[in-house]
Amino acid sequence: MTDNIFIQAENSDKLKEECGVFGVYDFDGHDVASTIYYGLLALQHRGQESCGIAVSDTSGPKGKVLSSKDMGLVNEAFTPEQLEKLKGDIGVGHVRYSTAGSSTRENAQPLVLNYVKGTLGLAHNGNLINTPELRQELAYTGAIFQTTIDSEIIAYYIARERLNSKTVEEAVGRAMNKIKGAYSLVIMSPRKLIGARDPFGFKPLCIGKRDNAYLLASESCALDTVGAEFIRDVLPGEIVTISPEGGIQSDLSHALPKEEHARCVFEYIYFARPDSVIDGTSVYHSRIMAGKYLAMDSPVDADLVVGVPESGNVAALGYSLQSGIPYGTAFVKNAYVGRTFIKPKQKSRESSVQVKLNPIREAVEGKRIIMIDDSIVRGTTSDRIVRMLREAGAKEVHMRVSSPPFLWPCYFGTDVPARDQLIACNRTIEEIRQIIGTDSLGYLRLERLEEIVDGLGICKGCFTGKYPMDPPGEDIRGEFER
């Protein structure tokens, strides 16, 4: 964004997720734009920079796609009049936070491609690690790029492979042989809705049904919002094809053994909404268990357990349940401050935290407080929140973190920054404690991660430096590195 006009209200020390995707195919021919709109509202937490909807009428001219996309939040980007114009019984939607490619309207999704076989509408959540090689290969064969995002690379390869494939789903499979990294895709072809998930299962994707309509969504909470029944998750490495003729058809030829699965553990710790269930594991349950394990492994005498809203609240409740220390509310969160707002001229970072959160003096004054948060990235926010509690009269402030320390960057769609920006890199926990100003500090133990997700295969690369696949030779993760 130019001239520092805006600042992220959540501030730079909060992790951001790549995107949320949503798709609908109504076999009865009803318009789906409003359903996509409400599905995207439910996925708004996954991205607040841009959003879009693309729809098509399967009974109309083949390949005609109507689309609308813009910067900002879903309820700001779409008016009832705009939705009314988006006539079609099949469609895809997207909310975006950029981890690769700058934050511009051109990079908003879904992407719509017109090519010799018709049209493709594509929404992508994740991050590829071989984008530079693929982009160069395409460029040398005449490709002209309209965006700077890796999602366009995926769309190009699907379109290219479609020329030599019997079906669009076969083309998706062939494209999957080329691309490497994290991706959950929702693709609209003229007569089919397709979902695909990378073989490691980094990013979530699930299937739902409402009356005679089938849906694909990043999280099950979006299905609940539109009154759809959860059917199942798309499996890691699976391509699902939804059509009136075939219902739900599955291709598992890209699947890996379960022991190689590498879901992003931060879906369970922070990204996903607590009312979602991902791959059979409740996000709420995972966060409760993280809090309980913190209480078992890092106990401390205190008067009150509080969470840093919203992401720390459920883990704080788990800590309270396990320890017997009362759970309470120490902060009021201003729900009417958007993710971006005008940057104050003085003390901008402090203001950005204080405008969003304010401590409740009556709740914390004279008390020993245990404060639970989901992570510490750079540490630039934790010290301010600790200071706010002390200024409100807290006698002691003990911080517990429901994830292990970040030691390595992420290349798969989460903006864990370069090592030199991570507060835990080359510092002891005692040194971190001194920097953020708490009386004690404890992190979730690394071995607890599998336990909070009921033994599912997860990626722990940002904690251990051991990734499910070799990271790229150059850092291609985008603008948050600047």
Secondary structure as UniProt FT lines:
FT   HELIX           2..4
FT   STRAND          6..8
FT   TURN            9..10
FT   TURN            12..13
FT   STRAND          19..26
FT   TURN            27..28
FT   HELIX           33..42
FT   HELIX           44..46
FT   STRAND          50..56
FT   TURN            58..59
FT   TURN            62..63
FT   STRAND          65..71
FT   HELIX           74..77
FT   HELIX           80..85
FT   STRAND          90..96
FT   HELIX           105..107
FT   STRAND          111..115
FT   TURN            116..117
FT   STRAND          118..128
FT   HELIX           131..139
FT   TURN            140..142
FT   HELIX           150..162
FT   TURN            163..164
FT   HELIX           168..178
FT   STRAND          181..188
FT   STRAND          193..197
FT   TURN            199..200
FT   STRAND          206..210
FT   TURN            211..212
FT   STRAND          213..217
FT   HELIX           220..225
FT   TURN            226..227
FT   STRAND          229..233
FT   TURN            236..237
FT   STRAND          239..243
FT   TURN            244..246
FT   STRAND          247..251
FT   TURN            253..254
FT   HELIX           258..260
FT   STRAND          263..264
FT   HELIX           267..271
FT   TURN            274..275
FT   STRAND          277..278
FT   TURN            279..280
FT   STRAND          281..282
FT   HELIX           283..297
FT   STRAND          304..307
FT   TURN            309..312
FT   HELIX           313..323
FT   STRAND          331..333
FT   TURN            335..336
FT   STRAND          340..342
FT   HELIX           348..356
FT   STRAND          357..359
FT   HELIX           361..364
FT   TURN            365..366
FT   STRAND          368..373
FT   TURN            380..381
FT   HELIX           382..391
FT   TURN            392..393
FT   STRAND          396..401
FT   HELIX           419..421
FT   TURN            423..426
FT   HELIX           429..436
FT   STRAND          440..443
FT   HELIX           446..448
FT   HELIX           449..452
FT   TURN            453..455
FT   STRAND          458..459
FT   HELIX           461..464
FT   HELIX           479..481
//
